[in-house]
Amino acid sequence: MQAATALDGDRFAHPALFYRGEDAYLAGTLPFVRDGLAAGDPVAVAVPRPNLSLLRTALGDAAQDVLLLDMSEVGRNPGRILAEVLHAAADRHPDRHVRIIGEPIWPGRTTLEYPACVQHEALINLSFRGRHVTVLCPYDAEGLDAAVLADAAQTHPLLIEDGGRRASSTYAPERAVSRMNTALPEPPARPFDFDASLLGAARRIAAAGAEHAGLSEDRVDDFVLGIGELTANSIQHGGGRGTLHVWVEDGMLAGEVRDSGRFDDPLAGRRRPPDTSLGGRGLQVVHHIADLVRTHVGPHGTTTRLYLRLGRPRLRSTSPSGRRRSSAEA
């Protein structure tokens, strides 16, 4: 398979590969990787563990020349994939064509995670516009619902299936982002209204909730850090006040912050701030530590939910800001 080319002459390409079975998966992905290696292109693969093992075995010795990542781990929070997986692979080679296989949606993704996955796929088009990057996204056409494949057609300009290619007639990534901006159910927890004078109290409530849920000390710190970033953001950009809820839901600790602010940048928290930037990292920190982040921007403000799975150890990696304290504590 030759490298997929963009339909509008742009150097960026973002095809979806609809596959059925292992043979079709390898037929659609292996040539993409091998052609890239032969051309001297940097190649990265971020797919769920079973498909990662399949590709690693099929590549043989060539696997050592490919960045191989388990998407079910590095992409467990869809909101961190852009900055910490795709851009991390592409930005180290700004003057070269980079090939990436990214599979963020697979059978087993929950209904809670799915809207964030679709938004991620749509935002790839905005984030990489004008870059010499090809991101090939496999979709299990046997294991996923038809509605999921329809969403893939809305977020990918080019569709590859059964060895053929066609332009997507329903490609509309901005519409997909808007459509997945759905209101979240009311939280089953007592609200805590805060302003700048109560940020410390908000962090203590977060810590108490995390400890009561049985999180490890590191994960308690993560939760407090995330809530600290969100509440500080409410003070700075959300009208100077907000509301905090903390509760346990379906094996996860949830923390929600609501305020009257509205942000117009759908890539907020999903892009990598310049190394020289002293700000703009709060939402990226939240995405980094979370197992899931859901956001709803409505007529009356913004709601952001941070989820940590109970019993999951923290990833051994530093936060994007290189620190462990919330900006509210600085």
DAZI-V698801 format. One record per pair of residues at least 4 apart in sequence whose ideal C-beta (glycine too) atoms are under 8 Angstrom apart, sorted by the first residue. I is the first residue (numbers start at 1). GAP is how many residues later the second one is. D is the distance in whole Angstrom. If there is no record, write none. Layout:
i & gap & d
I & GAP & D
I & GAP & D
This chain:
i & gap & d
1 & 26 & 8
1 & 27 & 7
1 & 30 & 4
1 & 31 & 5
1 & 34 & 7
1 & 159 & 8
2 & 29 & 8
2 & 33 & 7
3 & 10 & 7
3 & 29 & 7
3 & 32 & 6
3 & 33 & 7
3 & 94 & 8
3 & 96 & 7
3 & 131 & 5
4 & 9 & 4
4 & 10 & 8
4 & 11 & 4
4 & 130 & 6
4 & 132 & 7
4 & 154 & 6
4 & 156 & 7
4 & 161 & 8
5 & 8 & 6
6 & 4 & 4
6 & 5 & 7
6 & 6 & 6
6 & 7 & 5
6 & 8 & 8
6 & 151 & 7
6 & 152 & 8
7 & 150 & 5
7 & 151 & 6
7 & 160 & 6
8 & 149 & 8
10 & 119 & 7
10 & 120 & 6
11 & 86 & 8
11 & 119 & 7
11 & 120 & 7
11 & 121 & 4
11 & 122 & 8
12 & 113 & 8
12 & 116 & 5
12 & 117 & 6
12 & 118 & 6
12 & 119 & 5
12 & 120 & 7
12 & 121 & 6
12 & 122 & 8
13 & 120 & 8
13 & 121 & 4
13 & 122 & 7
13 & 145 & 7
14 & 110 & 6
14 & 111 & 6
14 & 114 & 7
14 & 120 & 8
14 & 121 & 5
14 & 123 & 7
14 & 142 & 6
14 & 143 & 6
14 & 144 & 7
15 & 119 & 8
15 & 121 & 6
15 & 122 & 7
15 & 141 & 6
15 & 142 & 8
15 & 143 & 4
15 & 144 & 7
15 & 145 & 5
15 & 150 & 7
16 & 121 & 5
16 & 122 & 8
16 & 123 & 6
16 & 136 & 5
16 & 137 & 7
16 & 139 & 8
16 & 140 & 4
16 & 142 & 7
16 & 143 & 5
16 & 144 & 7
16 & 152 & 8
17 & 11 & 4
17 & 12 & 7
17 & 119 & 6
17 & 120 & 7
17 & 121 & 5
17 & 122 & 7
17 & 143 & 5
17 & 144 & 8
18 & 121 & 5
18 & 123 & 4
18 & 131 & 6
18 & 134 & 8
18 & 141 & 7
18 & 142 & 7
18 & 143 & 4
19 & 5 & 4
19 & 6 & 5
19 & 8 & 8
19 & 9 & 5
19 & 119 & 6
19 & 120 & 7
19 & 121 & 7
19 & 122 & 6
20 & 4 & 5
20 & 120 & 8
20 & 121 & 5
20 & 122 & 5
21 & 4 & 7
21 & 121 & 7
22 & 4 & 6
22 & 32 & 6
23 & 4 & 6
24 & 4 & 6
24 & 138 & 8
25 & 4 & 6
25 & 26 & 6
25 & 29 & 7
25 & 113 & 6
26 & 4 & 5
26 & 28 & 7
26 & 29 & 7
26 & 32 & 6
27 & 4 & 8
27 & 136 & 7
28 & 4 & 7
28 & 108 & 8
28 & 110 & 7
28 & 132 & 6
29 & 4 & 6
29 & 16 & 8
29 & 26 & 6
29 & 72 & 6
29 & 107 & 7
29 & 109 & 6
30 & 4 & 6
30 & 25 & 7
30 & 28 & 6
30 & 29 & 7
31 & 4 & 6
32 & 4 & 7
32 & 67 & 6
32 & 69 & 7
32 & 104 & 6
33 & 4 & 6
33 & 10 & 5
33 & 12 & 7
33 & 22 & 7
33 & 26 & 7
33 & 29 & 8
33 & 33 & 6
33 & 66 & 7
33 & 68 & 7
34 & 4 & 6
34 & 25 & 8
34 & 28 & 7
35 & 4 & 6
36 & 5 & 4
36 & 6 & 8
36 & 7 & 4
36 & 63 & 4
37 & 4 & 7
37 & 6 & 6
37 & 25 & 6
37 & 28 & 6
37 & 29 & 7
39 & 58 & 8
40 & 56 & 8
41 & 55 & 7
41 & 56 & 5
41 & 57 & 6
41 & 58 & 5
42 & 25 & 8
42 & 47 & 7
42 & 50 & 8
42 & 51 & 5
42 & 54 & 6
42 & 56 & 5
42 & 57 & 7
43 & 22 & 7
43 & 23 & 5
43 & 24 & 7
43 & 55 & 8
43 & 56 & 5
43 & 57 & 8
44 & 22 & 7
44 & 23 & 4
44 & 24 & 8
44 & 25 & 7
44 & 41 & 8
44 & 45 & 4
44 & 54 & 7
44 & 55 & 7
44 & 56 & 5
44 & 57 & 7
45 & 7 & 7
45 & 10 & 6
45 & 21 & 6
45 & 22 & 7
45 & 23 & 5
45 & 24 & 7
45 & 55 & 8
45 & 56 & 5
46 & 23 & 4
46 & 24 & 8
46 & 25 & 5
46 & 28 & 6
46 & 29 & 6
46 & 35 & 7
46 & 39 & 5
46 & 40 & 8
46 & 43 & 8
46 & 54 & 7
46 & 55 & 7
46 & 56 & 5
46 & 57 & 7
47 & 4 & 4
47 & 5 & 5
47 & 8 & 7
47 & 22 & 8
47 & 23 & 8
47 & 24 & 5
47 & 54 & 6
47 & 55 & 7
47 & 56 & 4
47 & 91 & 7
48 & 4 & 7
48 & 22 & 7
48 & 23 & 5
48 & 24 & 5
48 & 55 & 6
48 & 58 & 5
49 & 4 & 6
49 & 21 & 5
49 & 23 & 6
49 & 24 & 8
50 & 4 & 7
51 & 4 & 6
51 & 52 & 6
51 & 87 & 7
52 & 4 & 6
52 & 16 & 6
52 & 17 & 8
52 & 18 & 6
52 & 19 & 8
53 & 4 & 6
54 & 4 & 6
55 & 4 & 6
55 & 8 & 8
55 & 13 & 7
55 & 46 & 8
56 & 7 & 5
56 & 12 & 6
59 & 4 & 4
59 & 7 & 7
62 & 4 & 7
63 & 5 & 7
67 & 22 & 6
69 & 4 & 8
69 & 5 & 5
69 & 16 & 6
70 & 4 & 6
71 & 4 & 4
71 & 10 & 8
71 & 14 & 8
71 & 31 & 7
71 & 32 & 6
71 & 33 & 6
71 & 35 & 8
72 & 4 & 6
72 & 34 & 8
73 & 242 & 8
74 & 6 & 8
74 & 7 & 7
74 & 10 & 7
74 & 11 & 5
75 & 5 & 7
75 & 6 & 5
75 & 10 & 6
75 & 27 & 8
75 & 29 & 5
76 & 215 & 6
76 & 216 & 8
77 & 4 & 8
77 & 39 & 8
77 & 210 & 6
77 & 213 & 5
77 & 214 & 6
77 & 215 & 5
77 & 216 & 6
78 & 26 & 6
78 & 35 & 7
78 & 38 & 4
78 & 39 & 5
78 & 41 & 7
78 & 42 & 4
78 & 214 & 8
79 & 37 & 6
79 & 41 & 7
79 & 190 & 7
79 & 191 & 6
79 & 208 & 4
79 & 211 & 7
79 & 213 & 8
79 & 214 & 5
80 & 4 & 5
80 & 5 & 7
80 & 190 & 8
80 & 207 & 4
80 & 208 & 6
80 & 210 & 8
81 & 4 & 5
81 & 5 & 6
81 & 21 & 7
81 & 23 & 6
81 & 39 & 6
82 & 4 & 5
82 & 5 & 6
82 & 38 & 6
82 & 41 & 6
82 & 42 & 7
82 & 45 & 6
82 & 185 & 7
82 & 188 & 4
82 & 189 & 7
83 & 4 & 5
83 & 5 & 7
83 & 187 & 6
83 & 188 & 6
83 & 189 & 5
83 & 201 & 6
83 & 204 & 7
83 & 237 & 7
84 & 4 & 5
84 & 203 & 8
84 & 204 & 7
84 & 236 & 8
85 & 4 & 7
85 & 17 & 7
86 & 4 & 6
86 & 14 & 6
86 & 16 & 6
86 & 38 & 7
86 & 41 & 8
86 & 42 & 8
86 & 49 & 6
87 & 4 & 5
87 & 40 & 7
87 & 184 & 7
87 & 185 & 5
88 & 4 & 7
88 & 184 & 8
89 & 9 & 6
89 & 11 & 6
90 & 8 & 5
90 & 10 & 7
90 & 38 & 7
90 & 41 & 7
90 & 43 & 5
91 & 181 & 7
93 & 5 & 5
96 & 36 & 7
97 & 35 & 5
97 & 36 & 7
97 & 37 & 7
98 & 34 & 7
98 & 35 & 5
98 & 36 & 8
99 & 34 & 8
99 & 35 & 5
99 & 37 & 7
100 & 33 & 7
100 & 34 & 7
100 & 35 & 5
100 & 36 & 7
101 & 34 & 8
101 & 35 & 5
101 & 36 & 8
101 & 37 & 7
102 & 22 & 8
102 & 33 & 6
102 & 34 & 7
102 & 35 & 6
103 & 34 & 6
103 & 35 & 5
103 & 36 & 8
104 & 13 & 5
104 & 16 & 6
104 & 17 & 7
104 & 33 & 7
105 & 4 & 6
105 & 9 & 7
105 & 12 & 5
105 & 13 & 8
105 & 16 & 7
105 & 32 & 8
105 & 34 & 7
105 & 39 & 7
105 & 43 & 6
105 & 47 & 8
106 & 34 & 6
106 & 37 & 7
106 & 38 & 8
107 & 33 & 6
107 & 36 & 4
107 & 37 & 6
109 & 4 & 5
109 & 5 & 6
109 & 8 & 6
110 & 4 & 7
112 & 138 & 8
112 & 180 & 7
112 & 182 & 7
112 & 195 & 8
113 & 4 & 6
113 & 179 & 6
114 & 4 & 7
114 & 34 & 8
115 & 4 & 6
115 & 65 & 4
115 & 67 & 6
115 & 179 & 7
116 & 4 & 6
116 & 64 & 8
116 & 176 & 7
116 & 177 & 7
116 & 178 & 6
117 & 4 & 7
118 & 4 & 6
118 & 33 & 5
118 & 37 & 6
118 & 58 & 6
118 & 61 & 8
118 & 62 & 5
119 & 4 & 6
119 & 57 & 7
119 & 58 & 5
119 & 61 & 5
119 & 62 & 8
119 & 147 & 7
120 & 4 & 7
120 & 150 & 8
121 & 16 & 7
121 & 30 & 8
121 & 31 & 7
121 & 34 & 4
121 & 35 & 7
121 & 52 & 8
121 & 55 & 7
122 & 4 & 8
122 & 32 & 8
122 & 33 & 4
122 & 51 & 4
122 & 52 & 7
122 & 54 & 4
122 & 55 & 5
122 & 58 & 8
123 & 4 & 6
123 & 50 & 7
123 & 54 & 7
123 & 143 & 6
123 & 144 & 6
123 & 147 & 6
124 & 4 & 6
124 & 11 & 6
124 & 31 & 8
125 & 4 & 7
125 & 30 & 7
125 & 32 & 7
125 & 48 & 5
126 & 47 & 7
126 & 140 & 7
126 & 141 & 6
127 & 140 & 6
127 & 143 & 7
127 & 144 & 6
128 & 5 & 5
128 & 7 & 7
137 & 15 & 7
137 & 19 & 7
139 & 5 & 6
139 & 9 & 7
139 & 10 & 6
139 & 13 & 5
140 & 4 & 5
141 & 8 & 6
141 & 20 & 7
144 & 4 & 4
144 & 5 & 6
145 & 4 & 8
146 & 4 & 6
147 & 4 & 7
148 & 4 & 7
149 & 4 & 7
150 & 4 & 7
150 & 20 & 7
151 & 4 & 6
151 & 25 & 7
152 & 4 & 6
152 & 7 & 8
153 & 6 & 6
153 & 15 & 5
153 & 16 & 8
153 & 17 & 5
153 & 18 & 7
154 & 14 & 7
154 & 16 & 5
154 & 17 & 6
154 & 18 & 5
154 & 19 & 7
154 & 21 & 7
154 & 22 & 5
155 & 16 & 8
155 & 18 & 5
155 & 21 & 5
156 & 12 & 6
156 & 15 & 7
157 & 10 & 7
157 & 11 & 6
157 & 14 & 5
158 & 7 & 6
158 & 8 & 8
158 & 9 & 6
158 & 10 & 7
159 & 6 & 7
159 & 7 & 5
159 & 8 & 8
159 & 9 & 5
160 & 4 & 7
160 & 5 & 5
161 & 5 & 8
167 & 4 & 7
172 & 4 & 7
173 & 4 & 7
174 & 4 & 6
175 & 4 & 6
176 & 4 & 6
177 & 4 & 7
177 & 89 & 5
181 & 114 & 8
181 & 115 & 6
181 & 116 & 6
182 & 114 & 7
183 & 113 & 5
183 & 115 & 7
184 & 72 & 8
184 & 110 & 6
184 & 112 & 5
184 & 119 & 6
184 & 121 & 6
187 & 58 & 4
187 & 60 & 6
187 & 67 & 7
187 & 69 & 5
188 & 59 & 6
188 & 61 & 8
189 & 56 & 4
189 & 57 & 6
189 & 58 & 4
190 & 55 & 8
191 & 52 & 5
191 & 53 & 7
191 & 54 & 6
192 & 6 & 8
192 & 9 & 7
192 & 10 & 6
192 & 13 & 6
192 & 51 & 7
192 & 52 & 5
192 & 53 & 7
193 & 5 & 8
193 & 48 & 7
193 & 49 & 8
193 & 50 & 5
193 & 51 & 8
194 & 4 & 4
194 & 5 & 6
194 & 7 & 7
194 & 8 & 5
194 & 37 & 6
194 & 40 & 8
194 & 47 & 7
194 & 48 & 6
194 & 49 & 7
194 & 50 & 6
195 & 40 & 7
195 & 45 & 6
195 & 46 & 4
196 & 39 & 5
196 & 44 & 7
198 & 4 & 6
199 & 4 & 7
199 & 29 & 7
199 & 32 & 6
199 & 33 & 7
199 & 36 & 7
199 & 129 & 5
200 & 4 & 7
201 & 4 & 6
202 & 4 & 7
202 & 25 & 6
202 & 26 & 8
202 & 29 & 5
202 & 42 & 5
203 & 4 & 6
203 & 21 & 5
203 & 24 & 6
203 & 25 & 5
203 & 28 & 8
203 & 123 & 7
203 & 125 & 7
203 & 126 & 8
204 & 4 & 6
205 & 4 & 6
205 & 39 & 6
205 & 41 & 6
206 & 4 & 6
206 & 17 & 6
206 & 18 & 5
206 & 21 & 4
206 & 22 & 8
206 & 38 & 7
206 & 40 & 6
206 & 49 & 6
207 & 4 & 6
207 & 13 & 6
207 & 16 & 8
207 & 17 & 5
208 & 4 & 6
209 & 4 & 6
209 & 14 & 8
209 & 37 & 4
209 & 38 & 7
209 & 44 & 7
209 & 46 & 7
210 & 5 & 5
210 & 9 & 7
210 & 10 & 4
210 & 13 & 4
210 & 14 & 7
210 & 36 & 8
210 & 43 & 6
210 & 98 & 8
211 & 4 & 7
211 & 9 & 6
213 & 35 & 5
213 & 40 & 5
213 & 97 & 6
214 & 96 & 6
214 & 97 & 8
215 & 4 & 4
215 & 5 & 5
215 & 8 & 7
215 & 38 & 6
215 & 93 & 7
215 & 95 & 7
216 & 4 & 7
216 & 97 & 7
216 & 98 & 7
217 & 4 & 7
218 & 4 & 6
218 & 95 & 8
218 & 96 & 5
219 & 4 & 6
219 & 89 & 6
219 & 93 & 8
219 & 94 & 8
219 & 95 & 6
220 & 4 & 6
221 & 4 & 6
221 & 103 & 7
222 & 4 & 6
222 & 67 & 4
222 & 86 & 7
222 & 92 & 6
223 & 4 & 6
223 & 30 & 6
223 & 32 & 6
223 & 66 & 8
223 & 83 & 7
223 & 85 & 6
224 & 4 & 6
224 & 102 & 7
225 & 4 & 7
225 & 60 & 7
225 & 64 & 6
225 & 94 & 8
225 & 99 & 7
225 & 100 & 7
225 & 101 & 5
226 & 4 & 7
226 & 29 & 7
226 & 59 & 7
226 & 60 & 5
226 & 63 & 5
226 & 64 & 6
226 & 80 & 5
227 & 4 & 6
227 & 17 & 7
227 & 19 & 8
227 & 28 & 5
227 & 30 & 7
227 & 79 & 7
227 & 99 & 8
228 & 4 & 6
228 & 97 & 8
228 & 98 & 3
228 & 99 & 7
228 & 100 & 5
228 & 101 & 6
229 & 4 & 6
229 & 53 & 4
229 & 54 & 7
229 & 56 & 5
229 & 57 & 5
229 & 97 & 5
229 & 98 & 6
229 & 99 & 8
230 & 4 & 7
230 & 25 & 8
230 & 27 & 4
230 & 52 & 8
230 & 56 & 6
230 & 74 & 6
230 & 76 & 7
231 & 4 & 7
231 & 11 & 6
231 & 13 & 7
231 & 26 & 6
231 & 97 & 6
232 & 4 & 6
232 & 50 & 7
232 & 94 & 6
232 & 95 & 5
232 & 96 & 4
233 & 4 & 6
233 & 5 & 6
233 & 24 & 8
233 & 26 & 8
233 & 28 & 8
233 & 49 & 5
233 & 50 & 7
234 & 4 & 4
234 & 5 & 7
234 & 6 & 8
234 & 7 & 7
234 & 8 & 3
234 & 23 & 6
234 & 25 & 4
234 & 27 & 7
235 & 5 & 6
235 & 6 & 7
235 & 7 & 8
235 & 93 & 7
237 & 22 & 8
237 & 24 & 5
237 & 26 & 7
238 & 4 & 6
238 & 21 & 3
238 & 22 & 6
238 & 23 & 3
238 & 63 & 7
238 & 64 & 7
239 & 20 & 6
239 & 21 & 4
239 & 22 & 6
239 & 62 & 8
241 & 18 & 7
241 & 19 & 8
242 & 15 & 5
242 & 16 & 6
242 & 17 & 4
243 & 14 & 7
243 & 15 & 5
243 & 16 & 7
244 & 11 & 7
244 & 12 & 7
244 & 13 & 6
245 & 9 & 8
245 & 10 & 7
245 & 11 & 4
246 & 7 & 7
246 & 8 & 7
246 & 9 & 5
246 & 10 & 8
247 & 6 & 8
247 & 7 & 6
248 & 4 & 7
248 & 5 & 6
248 & 6 & 7
248 & 62 & 7
249 & 5 & 5
251 & 58 & 6
251 & 59 & 5
251 & 60 & 8
252 & 39 & 7
252 & 40 & 7
252 & 55 & 5
252 & 56 & 6
252 & 57 & 5
252 & 58 & 6
253 & 54 & 7
253 & 55 & 5
253 & 57 & 6
254 & 51 & 6
254 & 52 & 7
254 & 53 & 5
255 & 50 & 7
255 & 51 & 5
256 & 47 & 6
256 & 48 & 7
256 & 49 & 5
256 & 50 & 8
257 & 46 & 8
257 & 47 & 5
258 & 43 & 6
258 & 44 & 7
258 & 45 & 5
258 & 46 & 8
259 & 42 & 5
259 & 43 & 6
260 & 40 & 7
260 & 41 & 4
261 & 40 & 6
261 & 41 & 5
262 & 35 & 6
262 & 39 & 6
262 & 40 & 6
263 & 5 & 5
263 & 34 & 7
263 & 39 & 7
266 & 4 & 8
267 & 4 & 5
268 & 15 & 5
269 & 13 & 8
269 & 14 & 3
269 & 15 & 5
269 & 17 & 6
269 & 18 & 5
269 & 24 & 8
270 & 14 & 8
270 & 17 & 7
271 & 13 & 8
272 & 12 & 7
272 & 48 & 7
273 & 4 & 4
273 & 6 & 8
273 & 7 & 4
273 & 8 & 6
273 & 11 & 7
273 & 47 & 8
277 & 4 & 7
280 & 4 & 8
281 & 4 & 6
281 & 39 & 6
281 & 40 & 5
282 & 4 & 7
282 & 45 & 6
283 & 4 & 6
284 & 4 & 6
284 & 36 & 5
284 & 37 & 8
285 & 4 & 7
285 & 34 & 5
285 & 35 & 6
285 & 36 & 5
286 & 4 & 6
286 & 7 & 6
286 & 18 & 8
286 & 20 & 6
287 & 6 & 6
288 & 29 & 8
288 & 31 & 5
288 & 32 & 5
289 & 19 & 8
289 & 25 & 8
289 & 30 & 7
290 & 16 & 5
290 & 17 & 6
290 & 18 & 6
291 & 16 & 5
291 & 17 & 6
291 & 18 & 5
291 & 21 & 6
292 & 13 & 8
292 & 14 & 8
292 & 15 & 4
293 & 11 & 7
293 & 12 & 7
293 & 13 & 6
293 & 14 & 7
294 & 10 & 7
294 & 11 & 5
294 & 13 & 8
295 & 7 & 7
295 & 8 & 7
295 & 9 & 5
295 & 10 & 7
296 & 6 & 7
296 & 7 & 5
297 & 4 & 8
297 & 5 & 5
298 & 4 & 8
298 & 5 & 7
308 & 4 & 7
318 & 4 & 6
319 & 4 & 7
319 & 5 & 7
325 & 4 & 5
325 & 5 & 7
326 & 4 & 8
